[in-house]
């Protein structure tokens, strides 16, 4: 299977869940830091 297609489907599924249940998403979790982050 095409990896890009599978990852895109997975991300869209997660996106739909976040849109449906935004209170369940960990908005304060900083998984990715920007290159300019000083935290």
C-alpha positions in Angstrom: 0.0 0.0 0.0 1.0 3.6 -0.5 2.4 4.9 2.8 1.5 8.5 2.0 -2.1 7.6 1.3 -2.3 5.6 4.6 -0.8 8.4 6.7 -3.1 10.9 5.1 -6.1 8.8 5.9 -4.9 8.4 9.5 -4.4 12.1 9.9 -7.8 12.9 8.4 -9.4 10.4 10.9 -7.7 12.1 13.8 -8.7 15.5 12.5 -12.3 14.5 12.3 -12.2 13.2 15.9 -10.7 16.4 17.1 -13.3 18.4 15.3 -16.0 16.2 16.9 -14.6 16.1 20.4 -12.3 19.1 20.8 -12.4 18.9 24.6 -10.7 15.5 24.4 -7.6 16.8 22.5 -4.5 17.7 24.5 -4.2 21.3 23.4 -1.5 22.2 25.9 0.8 19.2 25.0 3.8 20.6 23.2 5.0 17.6 21.2 6.8 19.6 18.6 8.9 22.7 19.4 9.8 25.2 16.7 13.5 25.9 15.9 13.0 29.3 17.5 11.6 28.0 20.7 13.4 29.0 23.9 11.3 26.8 26.3 
